[in-house]
Amino acid sequence: MALEICVKAVVGAPNILGDCPFCQRVLLSLEEKKIPYKSHLINLGDKPQWFLEISPEGKVPVVKIDDKWVADSDVIVGILEEKNPEPPLATPPEFASVGSKIFPSFVKFLKSKDPNDGTEQALLEELKALDGHLKAHGPFIAGEKITAVDLSLAPKLYHLEVALGHFKNWTIPDNLTHVLNYIKLLFSRESFKKTKAAEEHVIAGWEPKVNA
């Protein structure tokens, strides 16, 4: 039986998968574990009543597990791992927080109006740290095999690449070769291609935040 999951739909296009990196993270886990699933695309601008009944805060993703709707991508991914241990995707605890500051650093830099406020430098430091880690342990964060931490980071790196390229004409520096190779590996996976939002929807999703 297919597992049910509620994910974000594109604003104004209720039948197209939206630009939520946390939804994509769960979809990636389902794809990598070959768990059959059925997506409900939710228009977050006009949430249906049945959805608010299962997710009172109106947040996505939510997944139905053992007849209970479960929220929060961290919790969902943990339960999926427990119930479907093959192939194993659990990240060794010592690597679980690698790259965790990249997304907040990216958001600060993206929203920044002052080129000298240090936000670009802070993001570069985080990317350099990831590059050093991948150089020592790669090609993935925990070594040869992809794990949950990579599936969490992949959608965030996609948003970073698309949004900074569009709004700031900014790209990850060429000398961060391990990060660039890592991104290539992640983005070329079948699971990623199948679950990513289109670039224009990622751009549209960040537009109001950038111009706030």
N, C-alpha and C positions, 0 to 999 in steps of 0.2 A: 504493500500500500504506500502510495506517495505521501511524503511528509508535506504539510501545508506551511507556507511562509508568506508573511505580508511584507512587501518591500515598497519603496518609494516609486511612484510613477512620475513621469515628466509633467511639469506644470503645463496645463493646456493640451496635453497629449496623453490621456489616461491609459492608452494601450502600449506605451513605450516605457521600458525600464529607466528609472531616474538615476540621479547622480549621487546617491548616498554611499560613501565609502564603507560604512558599517554594515549596510545591507550586502554590498559586494563581498565583504569579508566572509559573511556566513554562506553566501552562494558559492564562493570559491571552495569553502570547506565541504559543502555538499557535493560539488562537482569532483573534487579530488578524492573524496571517499566513495564516489559513485552511488550516492544515496538518491533514489528517485524522489523528486519533489514537484509540488505544484505551487506556482507563484500567484499571489493576489496582488495586483498593482494598486497601490493606494494613492489617491489624489490628496496630498497633505494640505492643500488649500481648501478642500471641501471634503472633510473626512466623513465617510459613510457611518451611519449610526451603529451598524453591526460591528464595525471596526473599533469604535469608541467603547463598545461594551467589552471587547476582549483586551483593549489597550487603552485604559482610561486616560493615560497621559497623552495619548495620540502619537506615541513614538513607534518608529520602525527601526530595525526589524523585530517582528515577533514570529515565533515558530510554535506550531502545535506539536507537543511531545507528550505521549501517553494521555491524550485527551485534555491536556492543560496547555494554555498559551503561555509561552515563556518569552520575556523581553530581555534586552541587553546582550549585545553580541559576545561579550566575554563569557557570560553565563551559558549562552546557547552553544558556543563552540566547545566549552568544557563538557556539557552534557552529550553533545554529538560524539565527542572523543570517547567518553565513558561507554556509551551504548553501541558505538561502531568502531572498535579499536583497530580495525584493519582498513586501509593501510594506516599505520600510526602517524599522527601528525603532532603529537604533544612535543612542545619545545623543552629541552633541558632547562631547569630553573635558572641556571647561571646565564643563560642567553635570552631569557624571556623579555627583558626590558631593553634589549639592544634596539636602538633606533626610535625609542618611544618619545623622544623630545623633538623629532623631526617635524611632525605634523603641527604642534603648537607653534614652533619656530617659523614654519612656512606661513601660517595664518597671520602671525604678527608682521612678517615682512610684506605679505601681500596687501595688508590693510594700511601699511605705513605710508605716510605722505612726506616723510622727511628722510632723504637719502643718507643723512649722517647720524641717524638715531641708533645705529648698531644692530638693527634687526637683520640686515643682510649678512653681516659678519657672524651673528649668532647662528643663523641657518647654516652658513658655510662650515662653522665649527662642528655642528652636529653631523653634517654630511661627511666631513673629514674623519670624524670618529668612526662612522659606519664604514668608510673606505678602509681604515686601518684594521677594523675588526674582520672585514671580508678578506683582506689580504692575508690575515693570519689563519682564518677559519673557513673561508668560502669553499665553493661558490655561493652557498646559501648561508644564512646566519648560523645555523647549527652544523654546518659541514656539507656533506655530499647530497643530503636529502632535504627537500622542502619540508618546512614544519609550520605550525600555527602562526609563529611570529612573522614569517615571510608573507603569509596570506593576509595578515593584518596590515602589514606595511605596503604591500603591492598597490592597493587602491589609493592609499594616501600619497604614494610617490607619483601615481598617475595624475591625481589632482594637482600636485605640486608642479609637475612638468607642464600640464596643459594650462593651468591658471597663470603661472608665472611667465610662461612663454607668451601668453596672450596679453596680459595686463601690464607686464613689466619688460617684455622682450628679453627675458632672463632665462639662461639655460645653465644646467649643472656644468661646472668647469671641466674641460677635457682631461685635466690631470687627475681627476677622481675616477681612474679607469676601472677600479673594482666596483664602484657604485654603478657606473654606466653599464658594465657587463651584467651586473646583478639585475638591473632594470630590464635589460634586453631579455635575459633569461625568464624573468617573471612575466613580462608582457607578451612573450611569444608562446606561453603555455595555452593549450586549448581551453582550459578552464577559465583563464583570464579573458581571452577573446570573446568567450561566450557570455560573460557576466559583466563586462564593462559598459558604462554609459557612453554614449557618443560624445565626442569632444565639445560639440556646440552646446550640449546640455550641461556639461561640467562648467563651461564658461558662463552660461546663463544662470546657473546656480550660485556662482560666486559674485556675479555682477552687483546685486544690491549690497553685499557686504563690503565690496571694494569701494563703492561710491557712497557708503554711509557717512 
